[in-house]
């Protein structure tokens, strides 16, 4: 489908939490509360290298501002999540990343924080960070000109034409890039994987109706649909089923991508 669609594999290693819970492969790679972060970083980097060697671009959400020094060179797209878009630390980090950065609207549905983050990430920043050798250093950036908005819903979905139009108007008023990605999961699907195909097809219709500001769609996908609880015993886990958010299956994912390719 590469003649019409640019596919980027969603490879998320860090899981932001509203309260507590498993925080991802980097933080706890063995799912046993051993928190072997050193091994988690090695596993994350090794996986990205394998994916890159296959010729597949990779995307992730950056949560810890130290993480990019270990994996950023293997990423083609990065998200700043709904819970961290307002964070000055993450805005500064985004300004120095070497790939496009998607900034999600807040969990309360507000788009203003993401727009402010887009402006901050696009400007030069100076802050305390680490260098490629792991030493503390003063970091100066030139700004990231490829920031854009990711709509993930809030108390209500925000993938509909009216919500998208409001975002476009706000971006235009600030003289910012009118580029929007729709997250088909999270609050846009009511946290239910079965809602993702409906959102996907609805946004595809908007794009076909001429809204070129819609530059992409994000799917939460795994080998098999739904999710499962992780109780610390990895032997009881079903292979290929998410242990965090509900995901659509690979079969459903392929069907949606082929549908988009046929219609575009």
C-alpha positions as a Python dict, from the first residue, in 0.01 Angstrom:
ca = {
    (1, 'X'): (0, 0, 0),
    (2, 'X'): (304, 229, 5),
    (3, 'X'): (198, 402, -318),
    (4, 'X'): (-81, 576, -123),
    (5, 'X'): (-20, 524, 249),
    (6, 'X'): (286, 585, 467),
    (7, 'X'): (274, 313, 733),
    (8, 'X'): (458, 365, 1063),
    (9, 'X'): (461, 89, 1323),
    (10, 'X'): (338, 193, 1666),
    (11, 'X'): (601, 57, 1909),
    (12, 'X'): (524, 193, 2254),
    (13, 'X'): (769, 120, 2538),
    (14, 'X'): (654, 367, 2803),
    (15, 'X'): (302, 371, 2947),
    (16, 'X'): (182, 687, 3121),
    (17, 'X'): (-46, 614, 3415),
    (18, 'X'): (-328, 814, 3569),
    (19, 'X'): (-243, 648, 3903),
    (20, 'X'): (-30, 330, 3914),
    (21, 'X'): (25, 21, 3701),
    (22, 'X'): (275, -142, 3466),
    (23, 'X'): (469, 140, 3302),
    (24, 'X'): (596, -45, 2998),
    (25, 'X'): (879, -256, 2860),
    (26, 'X'): (1156, -12, 2947),
    (27, 'X'): (1046, 32, 3309),
    (28, 'X'): (966, -333, 3389),
    (29, 'X'): (1065, -562, 3099),
    (30, 'X'): (1004, -888, 3285),
    (31, 'X'): (657, -794, 3415),
    (32, 'X'): (758, -898, 3766),
    (33, 'X'): (814, -565, 3945),
    (34, 'X'): (1191, -612, 3920),
    (35, 'X'): (1218, -278, 3734),
    (36, 'X'): (1530, -378, 3541),
    (37, 'X'): (1539, -55, 3341),
    (38, 'X'): (1888, -124, 3210),
    (39, 'X'): (1765, -445, 3047),
    (40, 'X'): (1446, -268, 2934),
    (41, 'X'): (1646, -10, 2740),
    (42, 'X'): (1851, -285, 2576),
    (43, 'X'): (1538, -476, 2474),
    (44, 'X'): (1369, -163, 2340),
    (45, 'X'): (1670, -66, 2132),
    (46, 'X'): (1720, -421, 2001),
    (47, 'X'): (1356, -442, 1893),
    (48, 'X'): (1375, -107, 1713),
    (49, 'X'): (1692, -216, 1533),
    (50, 'X'): (1516, -532, 1412),
    (51, 'X'): (1215, -330, 1292),
    (52, 'X'): (1438, -77, 1115),
    (53, 'X'): (1630, -355, 940),
    (54, 'X'): (1298, -476, 799),
    (55, 'X'): (1256, -132, 641),
    (56, 'X'): (963, -44, 867),
    (57, 'X'): (952, 306, 1024),
    (58, 'X'): (876, 308, 1398),
    (59, 'X'): (683, 544, 1625),
    (60, 'X'): (660, 571, 2002),
    (61, 'X'): (552, 797, 2285),
    (62, 'X'): (839, 953, 2477),
    (63, 'X'): (762, 973, 2848),
    (64, 'X'): (1099, 991, 3023),
    (65, 'X'): (1310, 1281, 2886),
    (66, 'X'): (1627, 1069, 2918),
    (67, 'X'): (1494, 793, 2691),
    (68, 'X'): (1550, 972, 2354),
    (69, 'X'): (1928, 952, 2392),
    (70, 'X'): (1896, 573, 2377),
    (71, 'X'): (1636, 522, 2102),
    (72, 'X'): (1558, 847, 1914),
    (73, 'X'): (1789, 762, 1624),
    (74, 'X'): (1568, 462, 1544),
    (75, 'X'): (1236, 650, 1543),
    (76, 'X'): (1050, 823, 1260),
    (77, 'X'): (765, 977, 1464),
    (78, 'X'): (709, 1056, 1830),
    (79, 'X'): (403, 1137, 2039),
    (80, 'X'): (380, 1353, 2348),
    (81, 'X'): (87, 1213, 2545),
    (82, 'X'): (-225, 1374, 2684),
    (83, 'X'): (-88, 1369, 3039),
    (84, 'X'): (245, 1530, 2948),
    (85, 'X'): (153, 1782, 2677),
    (86, 'X'): (135, 2058, 2940),
    (87, 'X'): (475, 1967, 3082),
    (88, 'X'): (748, 2221, 3012),
    (89, 'X'): (1007, 1942, 3027),
    (90, 'X'): (837, 1750, 2747),
    (91, 'X'): (784, 2061, 2535),
    (92, 'X'): (1154, 2141, 2562),
    (93, 'X'): (1244, 1784, 2477),
    (94, 'X'): (1014, 1790, 2172),
    (95, 'X'): (1188, 2104, 2046),
    (96, 'X'): (1511, 1909, 2012),
    (97, 'X'): (1383, 1587, 1858),
    (98, 'X'): (1486, 1517, 1499),
    (99, 'X'): (1153, 1378, 1380),
    (100, 'X'): (790, 1501, 1358),
    (101, 'X'): (617, 1517, 1697),
    (102, 'X'): (245, 1468, 1754),
    (103, 'X'): (103, 1652, 2055),
    (104, 'X'): (-214, 1507, 2203),
    (105, 'X'): (-503, 1707, 2342),
    (106, 'X'): (-546, 1691, 2721),
    (107, 'X'): (-748, 1416, 2891),
    (108, 'X'): (-1015, 1677, 2968),
    (109, 'X'): (-1060, 1726, 2593),
    (110, 'X'): (-896, 2069, 2580),
    (111, 'X'): (-697, 2146, 2267),
    (112, 'X'): (-533, 2464, 2398),
    (113, 'X'): (-255, 2285, 2588),
    (114, 'X'): (-157, 2093, 2274),
    (115, 'X'): (-151, 2411, 2066),
    (116, 'X'): (61, 2587, 2329),
    (117, 'X'): (291, 2284, 2332),
    (118, 'X'): (316, 2299, 1953),
    (119, 'X'): (429, 2662, 1976),
    (120, 'X'): (681, 2587, 2252),
    (121, 'X'): (821, 2284, 2069),
    (122, 'X'): (863, 2492, 1755),
    (123, 'X'): (1078, 2750, 1930),
    (124, 'X'): (1445, 2731, 2035),
    (125, 'X'): (1484, 2606, 2392),
    (126, 'X'): (1765, 2588, 2646),
    (127, 'X'): (1751, 2340, 2933),
    (128, 'X'): (1936, 2089, 3148),
    (129, 'X'): (1966, 1745, 2991),
    (130, 'X'): (2213, 1470, 2912),
    (131, 'X'): (2453, 1432, 2622),
    (132, 'X'): (2503, 1116, 2411),
    (133, 'X'): (2756, 992, 2668),
    (134, 'X'): (2512, 1020, 2959),
    (135, 'X'): (2670, 1327, 3119),
    (136, 'X'): (2465, 1619, 3248),
    (137, 'X'): (2480, 1906, 3002),
    (138, 'X'): (2314, 2226, 2893),
    (139, 'X'): (2104, 2151, 2587),
    (140, 'X'): (2019, 2413, 2325),
    (141, 'X'): (1774, 2338, 2045),
    (142, 'X'): (1667, 2514, 1728),
    (143, 'X'): (1299, 2415, 1761),
    (144, 'X'): (1098, 2144, 1589),
    (145, 'X'): (906, 2278, 1285),
    (146, 'X'): (711, 1954, 1239),
    (147, 'X'): (487, 1958, 1544),
    (148, 'X'): (120, 1875, 1487),
    (149, 'X'): (-196, 1793, 1680),
    (150, 'X'): (-323, 1446, 1770),
    (151, 'X'): (-691, 1433, 1867),
    (152, 'X'): (-761, 1149, 2111),
    (153, 'X'): (-1095, 1256, 2257),
    (154, 'X'): (-1183, 1358, 2612),
    (155, 'X'): (-1516, 1358, 2791),
    (156, 'X'): (-1651, 1338, 2436),
    (157, 'X'): (-1497, 1218, 2106),
    (158, 'X'): (-1331, 1486, 1892),
    (159, 'X'): (-1280, 1316, 1555),
    (160, 'X'): (-1603, 1453, 1403),
    (161, 'X'): (-1593, 1724, 1131),
    (162, 'X'): (-1702, 2004, 1366),
    (163, 'X'): (-1433, 1924, 1624),
    (164, 'X'): (-1167, 1901, 1354),
    (165, 'X'): (-1280, 2232, 1204),
    (166, 'X'): (-1251, 2406, 1543),
    (167, 'X'): (-895, 2280, 1577),
    (168, 'X'): (-808, 2397, 1225),
    (169, 'X'): (-944, 2743, 1304),
    (170, 'X'): (-736, 2768, 1621),
    (171, 'X'): (-423, 2657, 1439),
    (172, 'X'): (-484, 2907, 1160),
    (173, 'X'): (-539, 3188, 1411),
    (174, 'X'): (-199, 3111, 1564),
    (175, 'X'): (-36, 3080, 1220),
    (176, 'X'): (54, 2718, 1294),
    (177, 'X'): (73, 2416, 1067),
    (178, 'X'): (-282, 2291, 1002),
    (179, 'X'): (-201, 1924, 1043),
    (180, 'X'): (-409, 1684, 1249),
    (181, 'X'): (-381, 1312, 1325),
    (182, 'X'): (-680, 1130, 1469),
    (183, 'X'): (-622, 870, 1739),
    (184, 'X'): (-892, 611, 1670),
    (185, 'X'): (-855, 465, 2018),
    (186, 'X'): (-872, 609, 2371),
    (187, 'X'): (-1167, 841, 2429),
    (188, 'X'): (-1252, 862, 2060),
    (189, 'X'): (-1357, 497, 2075),
    (190, 'X'): (-1484, 501, 2431),
    (191, 'X'): (-1177, 298, 2531),
    (192, 'X'): (-1327, 3, 2338),
    (193, 'X'): (-1133, -161, 2056),
    (194, 'X'): (-1449, -239, 1861),
    (195, 'X'): (-1503, 136, 1814),
    (196, 'X'): (-1175, 195, 1632),
    (197, 'X'): (-1289, 82, 1285),
    (198, 'X'): (-1588, 320, 1298),
    (199, 'X'): (-1363, 615, 1387),
    (200, 'X'): (-1113, 515, 1117),
    (201, 'X'): (-1376, 502, 843),
    (202, 'X'): (-1540, 826, 958),
    (203, 'X'): (-1210, 1015, 937),
    (204, 'X'): (-1129, 852, 604),
    (205, 'X'): (-1459, 990, 474),
    (206, 'X'): (-1359, 1339, 591),
    (207, 'X'): (-1029, 1312, 408),
    (208, 'X'): (-1205, 1197, 91),
    (209, 'X'): (-1443, 1491, 128),
    (210, 'X'): (-1143, 1721, 86),
    (211, 'X'): (-1007, 1791, 434),
    (212, 'X'): (-634, 1769, 362),
    (213, 'X'): (-548, 1890, 713),
    (214, 'X'): (-617, 1534, 825),
    (215, 'X'): (-273, 1385, 769),
    (216, 'X'): (-302, 1054, 948),
    (217, 'X'): (-480, 800, 1165),
    (218, 'X'): (-351, 613, 1468),
    (219, 'X'): (-466, 261, 1557),
    (220, 'X'): (-400, 61, 1873),
    (221, 'X'): (-331, -280, 1728),
    (222, 'X'): (-188, -616, 1833),
    (223, 'X'): (-185, -968, 1692),
    (224, 'X'): (-517, -1051, 1858),
    (225, 'X'): (-802, -829, 1972),
    (226, 'X'): (-898, -705, 2318),
    (227, 'X'): (-669, -701, 2624),
    (228, 'X'): (-586, -905, 2932),
    (229, 'X'): (-483, -846, 3292),
    (230, 'X'): (-124, -904, 3394),
    (231, 'X'): (-97, -1042, 3747),
    (232, 'X'): (279, -1088, 3745),
    (233, 'X'): (270, -1448, 3624),
    (234, 'X'): (378, -1432, 3260),
    (235, 'X'): (302, -1802, 3208),
    (236, 'X'): (-71, -1729, 3224),
    (237, 'X'): (-61, -1458, 2956),
    (238, 'X'): (-205, -1520, 2611),
    (239, 'X'): (49, -1449, 2338),
    (240, 'X'): (-23, -1151, 2116),
    (241, 'X'): (-292, -994, 2339),
    (242, 'X'): (-238, -648, 2490),
    (243, 'X'): (-177, -614, 2864),
    (244, 'X'): (-264, -244, 2861),
    (245, 'X'): (-531, -84, 2639),
    (246, 'X'): (-776, -280, 2428),
    (247, 'X'): (-638, -338, 2077),
    (248, 'X'): (-783, -444, 1745),
    (249, 'X'): (-645, -760, 1587),
    (250, 'X'): (-389, -778, 1307),
    (251, 'X'): (-665, -909, 1078),
    (252, 'X'): (-880, -603, 1149),
    (253, 'X'): (-580, -373, 1111),
    (254, 'X'): (-493, -516, 771),
    (255, 'X'): (-855, -487, 659),
    (256, 'X'): (-874, -118, 753),
    (257, 'X'): (-545, -35, 582),
    (258, 'X'): (-648, -213, 263),
    (259, 'X'): (-986, -39, 276),
    (260, 'X'): (-814, 300, 298),
    (261, 'X'): (-578, 210, 14),
    (262, 'X'): (-868, 110, -211),
    (263, 'X'): (-1062, 429, -139),
    (264, 'X'): (-785, 688, -151),
}
